[in-house]
Amino acid sequence: MNKNEKTYAGYRVHPANIHPWISDVEQESIKLSIQECGQLLPIVLFRDFIVDGKLRAKACEDLGIEVKFKRMPHKSSLEEIKTVVRTSECRTHRPLTAKGLKALDRENKRNREKLEG
């Protein structure tokens, strides 16, 4: 594992998850919300990577709260993964960049090669 990779609740953040990190004040706001209301949305995992919910996972971990996860099927298509990412964009108002789409495409190609090879 690369020392620069972020891990939360034992899972790495997917390389295609390129949404910017938020300020300490914004992260504290997420922590306070989770502390008050609980974790309302599960952290979405695909092949042991966080594809949605890295900020919630960090907040739960910081609070010592057990993190709730939802696992995408191992054979999820690239379109299914993009749907999860786009849903996150709509919720957080952070558009996916061309760099993020390229990273998803690269990951999909690597996974196809592993399955075929």
CNS distance restraints for C-alpha pairs under 8 A (distance, minus, plus):
assign (resid   1 and name CA) (resid   5 and name CA) 7.15 0.50 0.50
assign (resid   5 and name CA) (resid  12 and name CA) 6.71 0.50 0.50
assign (resid   5 and name CA) (resid  13 and name CA) 7.14 0.50 0.50
assign (resid   6 and name CA) (resid  12 and name CA) 5.81 0.50 0.50
assign (resid   6 and name CA) (resid  13 and name CA) 5.86 0.50 0.50
assign (resid   7 and name CA) (resid  11 and name CA) 5.18 0.50 0.50
assign (resid   7 and name CA) (resid  12 and name CA) 4.26 0.50 0.50
assign (resid   7 and name CA) (resid  13 and name CA) 6.08 0.50 0.50
assign (resid   8 and name CA) (resid  12 and name CA) 6.54 0.50 0.50
assign (resid   8 and name CA) (resid  13 and name CA) 7.67 0.50 0.50
assign (resid   8 and name CA) (resid  54 and name CA) 7.18 0.50 0.50
assign (resid   8 and name CA) (resid  57 and name CA) 5.89 0.50 0.50
assign (resid   8 and name CA) (resid  58 and name CA) 5.75 0.50 0.50
assign (resid   8 and name CA) (resid  61 and name CA) 6.83 0.50 0.50
assign (resid   9 and name CA) (resid  57 and name CA) 6.58 0.50 0.50
assign (resid   9 and name CA) (resid  58 and name CA) 7.62 0.50 0.50
assign (resid   9 and name CA) (resid  61 and name CA) 6.18 0.50 0.50
assign (resid   9 and name CA) (resid  67 and name CA) 7.02 0.50 0.50
assign (resid  11 and name CA) (resid  48 and name CA) 6.11 0.50 0.50
assign (resid  11 and name CA) (resid  49 and name CA) 5.74 0.50 0.50
assign (resid  11 and name CA) (resid  50 and name CA) 6.40 0.50 0.50
assign (resid  12 and name CA) (resid  48 and name CA) 7.17 0.50 0.50
assign (resid  12 and name CA) (resid  49 and name CA) 5.09 0.50 0.50
assign (resid  12 and name CA) (resid  50 and name CA) 6.08 0.50 0.50
assign (resid  13 and name CA) (resid  17 and name CA) 6.75 0.50 0.50
assign (resid  13 and name CA) (resid  49 and name CA) 5.42 0.50 0.50
assign (resid  13 and name CA) (resid  50 and name CA) 4.65 0.50 0.50
assign (resid  13 and name CA) (resid  51 and name CA) 6.63 0.50 0.50
assign (resid  13 and name CA) (resid  54 and name CA) 6.67 0.50 0.50
assign (resid  14 and name CA) (resid  49 and name CA) 4.98 0.50 0.50
assign (resid  14 and name CA) (resid  50 and name CA) 5.44 0.50 0.50
assign (resid  14 and name CA) (resid  51 and name CA) 5.54 0.50 0.50
assign (resid  15 and name CA) (resid 103 and name CA) 6.91 0.50 0.50
assign (resid  16 and name CA) (resid  51 and name CA) 7.71 0.50 0.50
assign (resid  16 and name CA) (resid 100 and name CA) 5.08 0.50 0.50
assign (resid  16 and name CA) (resid 101 and name CA) 7.30 0.50 0.50
assign (resid  16 and name CA) (resid 103 and name CA) 5.02 0.50 0.50
assign (resid  16 and name CA) (resid 104 and name CA) 5.53 0.50 0.50
assign (resid  17 and name CA) (resid  51 and name CA) 6.11 0.50 0.50
assign (resid  17 and name CA) (resid  52 and name CA) 7.61 0.50 0.50
assign (resid  17 and name CA) (resid  85 and name CA) 7.95 0.50 0.50
assign (resid  17 and name CA) (resid 100 and name CA) 6.82 0.50 0.50
assign (resid  18 and name CA) (resid  96 and name CA) 7.81 0.50 0.50
assign (resid  18 and name CA) (resid 100 and name CA) 5.99 0.50 0.50
assign (resid  19 and name CA) (resid  94 and name CA) 6.90 0.50 0.50
assign (resid  19 and name CA) (resid  96 and name CA) 7.27 0.50 0.50
assign (resid  22 and name CA) (resid  26 and name CA) 6.09 0.50 0.50
assign (resid  22 and name CA) (resid  27 and name CA) 6.43 0.50 0.50
assign (resid  23 and name CA) (resid  27 and name CA) 6.25 0.50 0.50
assign (resid  24 and name CA) (resid  28 and name CA) 6.00 0.50 0.50
assign (resid  25 and name CA) (resid  29 and name CA) 6.26 0.50 0.50
assign (resid  26 and name CA) (resid  30 and name CA) 6.49 0.50 0.50
assign (resid  27 and name CA) (resid  31 and name CA) 6.31 0.50 0.50
assign (resid  27 and name CA) (resid  55 and name CA) 7.14 0.50 0.50
assign (resid  27 and name CA) (resid  59 and name CA) 7.22 0.50 0.50
assign (resid  28 and name CA) (resid  32 and name CA) 6.16 0.50 0.50
assign (resid  28 and name CA) (resid  59 and name CA) 7.85 0.50 0.50
assign (resid  29 and name CA) (resid  33 and name CA) 6.19 0.50 0.50
assign (resid  30 and name CA) (resid  34 and name CA) 6.20 0.50 0.50
assign (resid  30 and name CA) (resid  55 and name CA) 7.72 0.50 0.50
assign (resid  30 and name CA) (resid  56 and name CA) 6.99 0.50 0.50
assign (resid  30 and name CA) (resid  59 and name CA) 6.65 0.50 0.50
assign (resid  31 and name CA) (resid  35 and name CA) 5.99 0.50 0.50
assign (resid  31 and name CA) (resid  56 and name CA) 7.69 0.50 0.50
assign (resid  31 and name CA) (resid  59 and name CA) 4.91 0.50 0.50
assign (resid  31 and name CA) (resid  60 and name CA) 7.12 0.50 0.50
assign (resid  31 and name CA) (resid  62 and name CA) 7.96 0.50 0.50
assign (resid  31 and name CA) (resid  63 and name CA) 7.29 0.50 0.50
assign (resid  32 and name CA) (resid  36 and name CA) 6.07 0.50 0.50
assign (resid  33 and name CA) (resid  37 and name CA) 5.82 0.50 0.50
assign (resid  33 and name CA) (resid  38 and name CA) 7.26 0.50 0.50
assign (resid  34 and name CA) (resid  38 and name CA) 4.37 0.50 0.50
assign (resid  34 and name CA) (resid  39 and name CA) 5.28 0.50 0.50
assign (resid  34 and name CA) (resid  40 and name CA) 7.73 0.50 0.50
assign (resid  34 and name CA) (resid  56 and name CA) 7.98 0.50 0.50
assign (resid  34 and name CA) (resid  59 and name CA) 7.48 0.50 0.50
assign (resid  34 and name CA) (resid  60 and name CA) 7.30 0.50 0.50
assign (resid  35 and name CA) (resid  63 and name CA) 7.49 0.50 0.50
assign (resid  39 and name CA) (resid  56 and name CA) 7.55 0.50 0.50
assign (resid  39 and name CA) (resid  60 and name CA) 7.65 0.50 0.50
assign (resid  39 and name CA) (resid  67 and name CA) 7.65 0.50 0.50
assign (resid  39 and name CA) (resid  68 and name CA) 7.38 0.50 0.50
assign (resid  41 and name CA) (resid  68 and name CA) 7.82 0.50 0.50
assign (resid  42 and name CA) (resid  53 and name CA) 7.39 0.50 0.50
assign (resid  42 and name CA) (resid  67 and name CA) 7.65 0.50 0.50
assign (resid  42 and name CA) (resid  68 and name CA) 4.99 0.50 0.50
assign (resid  42 and name CA) (resid  69 and name CA) 4.78 0.50 0.50
assign (resid  42 and name CA) (resid  70 and name CA) 5.73 0.50 0.50
assign (resid  43 and name CA) (resid  50 and name CA) 6.90 0.50 0.50
assign (resid  43 and name CA) (resid  51 and name CA) 7.91 0.50 0.50
assign (resid  43 and name CA) (resid  52 and name CA) 5.90 0.50 0.50
assign (resid  43 and name CA) (resid  53 and name CA) 4.75 0.50 0.50
assign (resid  43 and name CA) (resid  54 and name CA) 7.29 0.50 0.50
assign (resid  43 and name CA) (resid  56 and name CA) 7.30 0.50 0.50
assign (resid  43 and name CA) (resid  57 and name CA) 6.68 0.50 0.50
assign (resid  43 and name CA) (resid  67 and name CA) 7.57 0.50 0.50
assign (resid  43 and name CA) (resid  68 and name CA) 6.25 0.50 0.50
assign (resid  43 and name CA) (resid  69 and name CA) 4.62 0.50 0.50
assign (resid  43 and name CA) (resid  70 and name CA) 5.99 0.50 0.50
assign (resid  44 and name CA) (resid  50 and name CA) 5.88 0.50 0.50
assign (resid  44 and name CA) (resid  51 and name CA) 5.74 0.50 0.50
assign (resid  44 and name CA) (resid  52 and name CA) 5.05 0.50 0.50
assign (resid  44 and name CA) (resid  53 and name CA) 6.47 0.50 0.50
assign (resid  44 and name CA) (resid  69 and name CA) 5.91 0.50 0.50
assign (resid  44 and name CA) (resid  70 and name CA) 4.93 0.50 0.50
assign (resid  44 and name CA) (resid  71 and name CA) 5.87 0.50 0.50
assign (resid  44 and name CA) (resid  72 and name CA) 6.96 0.50 0.50
assign (resid  45 and name CA) (resid  49 and name CA) 5.31 0.50 0.50
assign (resid  45 and name CA) (resid  50 and name CA) 4.64 0.50 0.50
assign (resid  45 and name CA) (resid  51 and name CA) 5.72 0.50 0.50
assign (resid  45 and name CA) (resid  52 and name CA) 7.23 0.50 0.50
assign (resid  45 and name CA) (resid  69 and name CA) 6.91 0.50 0.50
assign (resid  45 and name CA) (resid  70 and name CA) 6.14 0.50 0.50
assign (resid  45 and name CA) (resid  71 and name CA) 4.75 0.50 0.50
assign (resid  45 and name CA) (resid  72 and name CA) 5.98 0.50 0.50
assign (resid  46 and name CA) (resid  50 and name CA) 6.53 0.50 0.50
assign (resid  46 and name CA) (resid  51 and name CA) 6.47 0.50 0.50
assign (resid  46 and name CA) (resid  71 and name CA) 6.07 0.50 0.50
assign (resid  46 and name CA) (resid  72 and name CA) 5.20 0.50 0.50
assign (resid  46 and name CA) (resid  73 and name CA) 7.21 0.50 0.50
assign (resid  46 and name CA) (resid  74 and name CA) 6.80 0.50 0.50
assign (resid  47 and name CA) (resid  72 and name CA) 7.74 0.50 0.50
assign (resid  47 and name CA) (resid  74 and name CA) 6.12 0.50 0.50
assign (resid  50 and name CA) (resid  54 and name CA) 6.42 0.50 0.50
assign (resid  51 and name CA) (resid  81 and name CA) 7.95 0.50 0.50
assign (resid  51 and name CA) (resid  84 and name CA) 7.61 0.50 0.50
assign (resid  51 and name CA) (resid  85 and name CA) 7.04 0.50 0.50
assign (resid  52 and name CA) (resid  84 and name CA) 7.08 0.50 0.50
assign (resid  52 and name CA) (resid  85 and name CA) 6.69 0.50 0.50
assign (resid  52 and name CA) (resid  88 and name CA) 6.64 0.50 0.50
assign (resid  53 and name CA) (resid  57 and name CA) 5.98 0.50 0.50
assign (resid  54 and name CA) (resid  58 and name CA) 6.12 0.50 0.50
assign (resid  55 and name CA) (resid  59 and name CA) 6.19 0.50 0.50
assign (resid  56 and name CA) (resid  60 and name CA) 6.10 0.50 0.50
assign (resid  57 and name CA) (resid  61 and name CA) 6.03 0.50 0.50
assign (resid  57 and name CA) (resid  67 and name CA) 6.55 0.50 0.50
assign (resid  58 and name CA) (resid  62 and name CA) 6.02 0.50 0.50
assign (resid  59 and name CA) (resid  63 and name CA) 6.14 0.50 0.50
assign (resid  60 and name CA) (resid  64 and name CA) 5.99 0.50 0.50
assign (resid  60 and name CA) (resid  65 and name CA) 4.96 0.50 0.50
assign (resid  60 and name CA) (resid  66 and name CA) 6.82 0.50 0.50
assign (resid  60 and name CA) (resid  67 and name CA) 6.11 0.50 0.50
assign (resid  61 and name CA) (resid  65 and name CA) 6.10 0.50 0.50
assign (resid  61 and name CA) (resid  66 and name CA) 7.49 0.50 0.50
assign (resid  61 and name CA) (resid  67 and name CA) 7.33 0.50 0.50
assign (resid  72 and name CA) (resid  76 and name CA) 6.63 0.50 0.50
assign (resid  76 and name CA) (resid  80 and name CA) 6.04 0.50 0.50
assign (resid  76 and name CA) (resid  81 and name CA) 6.90 0.50 0.50
assign (resid  77 and name CA) (resid  81 and name CA) 6.48 0.50 0.50
assign (resid  78 and name CA) (resid  82 and name CA) 6.12 0.50 0.50
assign (resid  78 and name CA) (resid 104 and name CA) 7.28 0.50 0.50
assign (resid  78 and name CA) (resid 105 and name CA) 7.44 0.50 0.50
assign (resid  78 and name CA) (resid 108 and name CA) 6.45 0.50 0.50
assign (resid  79 and name CA) (resid  83 and name CA) 6.14 0.50 0.50
assign (resid  80 and name CA) (resid  84 and name CA) 6.59 0.50 0.50
assign (resid  81 and name CA) (resid  85 and name CA) 6.42 0.50 0.50
assign (resid  82 and name CA) (resid  86 and name CA) 5.97 0.50 0.50
assign (resid  82 and name CA) (resid 104 and name CA) 7.90 0.50 0.50
assign (resid  83 and name CA) (resid  87 and name CA) 6.03 0.50 0.50
assign (resid  84 and name CA) (resid  88 and name CA) 6.35 0.50 0.50
assign (resid  85 and name CA) (resid  89 and name CA) 6.28 0.50 0.50
assign (resid  85 and name CA) (resid  96 and name CA) 7.68 0.50 0.50
assign (resid  86 and name CA) (resid  90 and name CA) 6.27 0.50 0.50
assign (resid  86 and name CA) (resid  95 and name CA) 7.77 0.50 0.50
assign (resid  86 and name CA) (resid  96 and name CA) 7.25 0.50 0.50
assign (resid  87 and name CA) (resid  91 and name CA) 6.24 0.50 0.50
assign (resid  88 and name CA) (resid  92 and name CA) 6.02 0.50 0.50
assign (resid  88 and name CA) (resid  93 and name CA) 7.97 0.50 0.50
assign (resid  88 and name CA) (resid  94 and name CA) 7.94 0.50 0.50
assign (resid  89 and name CA) (resid  93 and name CA) 5.18 0.50 0.50
assign (resid  89 and name CA) (resid  94 and name CA) 4.81 0.50 0.50
assign (resid  89 and name CA) (resid  95 and name CA) 5.40 0.50 0.50
assign (resid  89 and name CA) (resid  96 and name CA) 6.78 0.50 0.50
assign (resid  90 and name CA) (resid  94 and name CA) 7.07 0.50 0.50
assign (resid  90 and name CA) (resid  95 and name CA) 7.75 0.50 0.50
assign (resid  96 and name CA) (resid 100 and name CA) 6.02 0.50 0.50
assign (resid  96 and name CA) (resid 101 and name CA) 7.14 0.50 0.50
assign (resid  97 and name CA) (resid 101 and name CA) 6.56 0.50 0.50
assign (resid  98 and name CA) (resid 102 and name CA) 6.16 0.50 0.50
assign (resid  99 and name CA) (resid 103 and name CA) 6.22 0.50 0.50
assign (resid 100 and name CA) (resid 104 and name CA) 6.30 0.50 0.50
assign (resid 101 and name CA) (resid 105 and name CA) 6.22 0.50 0.50
assign (resid 102 and name CA) (resid 106 and name CA) 6.09 0.50 0.50
assign (resid 103 and name CA) (resid 107 and name CA) 6.14 0.50 0.50
assign (resid 104 and name CA) (resid 108 and name CA) 6.14 0.50 0.50
assign (resid 105 and name CA) (resid 109 and name CA) 6.20 0.50 0.50
assign (resid 106 and name CA) (resid 110 and name CA) 6.25 0.50 0.50
assign (resid 107 and name CA) (resid 111 and name CA) 6.21 0.50 0.50
assign (resid 108 and name CA) (resid 112 and name CA) 6.21 0.50 0.50
assign (resid 109 and name CA) (resid 113 and name CA) 6.21 0.50 0.50
assign (resid 110 and name CA) (resid 114 and name CA) 6.25 0.50 0.50
assign (resid 111 and name CA) (resid 115 and name CA) 6.28 0.50 0.50
assign (resid 112 and name CA) (resid 116 and name CA) 6.13 0.50 0.50
assign (resid 113 and name CA) (resid 117 and name CA) 5.67 0.50 0.50
